[in-house]
Amino acid sequence: MLDAFIQLFELQNILFLVLGTALGIVVGAIPGLTASMLIALTLPLTFHMDPVSAVTLLIGEYVGGISGGLITAILLRMPGTPASIVTTFDGYPMAQQNKAERALALGIMASVVGGIISWFFLAGMSPALAEFALQFGPWEYFALVVMALVMLAVLAQGSLAKGLLAAALGMAFAIPGIDSSIGQARLTFGNSALLTGFGLLPVLIGAFAISQVIRDACAPQMTQKVPVPQKRLPIFGSDVKTHGLNMIRSSVIGTWIGLLPGIGANIAALVSYSTAKQVSNEPEKFGKGHEPGVVAGEAANNASIGGALIPLITMGIPGSVTEAILIGALTIHNLQPGPLLFQNAPEVAYGIIAAYLVANVIMLLMMWGAVKYIAQVVRIPRSALLSVVLVFCVVGSYAVNSNFTDVWVMVAFGIIGLGLEAARVPLGPFVIGFVLSPIAEEQLRASLMMTDGDVTEILSRPYALLFLILAVLTVAWPAVVARLKPARKEEMK
């Protein structure tokens, strides 16, 4: 860990971390643009970078992207990212009461505390979990991927059926190409361009960036007058006593919810906000400009990042779309996320952990000193902003293989992503299904080869069986709850 911090503070790496955090804050403050989009767009730029520098840049963008959303959430009631939706509940009323500086100060403070507390879980749990995961064989990894996909589909926004459909569609689009086991082409329909399958980057950029560009281009343009903070951001020593317990509780909630695939920072913020309201002596003040509401939401959504990074670097399982893109970044540099990452590339594994902590400190310094200027980014004309994003999309997709077919793949998946969102089918399970499908297939094939095709062998593997049971319970639980509700109503009558 010490070596990772020493390497991180080399001039090149620290500059990339500062740049990534700054870009993340600016993009996070612009409603409609997300950290996922930013990371997908900059991923092609990391091809020829050192792996440590690459992940440092992307981690900075991740932290900055989640944190930057609080600025417009408080000032304009327009959350820059979905993770900041809860911040609007009390942050915007505080701004209307001429307490915008106070709301921003509390949000920034809670964001940093949430990030630091979740870092202790990330640094403490990751090496131990990676060592434990080394005991896993192909059956365990296959069951783990199945469990992650099922949990992601069930817990994603929308209905269970649509979540499972999205995951299945993502897995289906991962099938075309050369079968790695037998070397035979499948579902290429005689098209040589499909022999390599659909590239990860064109799919990610299309599903998230192109679909967002099309959606924003069709929406009416609105010019926002941003209320610029005029005074110094007020924070006091007494705030530690007043909001300390709330920050710690919300940070722990955010970290543990971040561990679960598919839930995300917005749900973590909502759960911690509800918890803070339930334990408060003044629950009636929530939603009317109450300081604990801002603290709870911002501490949790930032803490969820550290929680989500734990399964990513220990088991290679992405908890959200952003982690799926980070897996793509590691794959580009011939690194396999999972327990072997700590053995084969410890400088990258511990570099991610170190970068996450330092990025939170950099985010604090940047937002504290420049929040009044960052807030002005919403005044950028949408036409100019979308044009720049579109150029990055095309260049990024083409740069992967210097093949214009990837650009058409990007456009196609942009239209697919737009259609899925119009049908209220979540994109998260779709993209993560696309990322995890090759892993699941590879592990299943290896398992069947080891057991001469005996599928029942999975039932004799305790961890694999546990993962499958958890997957089944995840699917069955909503139905059980739905059946119990009428029974409870009858008992109450």
C-alpha angles and dihedrals in degrees: 000000000000091000089051092055091047091051091045092058093057107118096250096049097044091049091053090049092051091046093048094048092048092049090047093052093049094046092043090055092056110085110235097026117094140191089250091058093047093050092047091051095048096041094089089055090063095061095101097031127106108267093241092050090047096053090041091058093046095046089051090052091048095052094042093046094056094043097046093062092075093070099068091030089064100035101038106014085242109120110218089211132018088249089068097054092100090051089066091063094075104001096068095046088052090053089051088053090056091257097114093123091051092048092049092048093051092045093051092045093049091047092055094044091049091051094048095048092049089048090063089056091046094049094041101043104034101071092044093047091047090053090049092049090056086077090064121106130194093283092053093049092048092051091045092054091047090051092048093050093047093047091047092051094045098044096042119104112276133033126331091243093053092047092052090044091053092050091047092050091050091052091047093055089053092061102076115093137050116337102236093209100055102013093236125137116245132190093354092125090215092301111133091201089068094055089094093043125227111323118240095230097050089048093049095044092046097046095047111020104032094042089051092048091052092047094049093045090056094047121089116262115247123188112216124207103215116214100226116214108245104185135060113279103259119224125157138196090242090063089075090062095039099047103016097099092045092051093049094046093046092046092053091047091049093049095051094044088050088059091064116085117246102007100099139187096296093059091044089054092047094050093048091046091052090047092051090050093049095051095041123107088217106044091152090069094062112107093025100081102293116165097218089060092060092045094049096050098045096043091052100044092052093043090054089068092064090045093051092050092059098072089037098062098030102044106008092244116137116218095197143005092274091056089048089057090048088054087054089053092053092046091053088059092048092254122137112214111224139071094320090060089078090054102037099036110012090159089064097042094049090036089063090051093048094044091053092058096044092045089060091053092048090048090054093052094046098046094042093054103033108027093115090056097041090055090065093069090089088070091066108114109256092226091060093044095049092046092056092046091050092051091051090049094054095042093045094051094045094047093062096074102352085247123133090207087076089060090056089047088053092051092047093052090045088060091043091051091049091050093048093051091046087055089047091245108148117244095209097073090041095057096038090048087055091050098044099040096082090048092051092047093048093050093045092051091049090049094050092048090053093051100037091247096311105147093182089071088084089068091062093056108087098205094042090049090049092053092050092049090051090050092052092046090050091056095042098044098077090051091049091050091048091053093046095054096067089046091054091048090053091051091051091052 
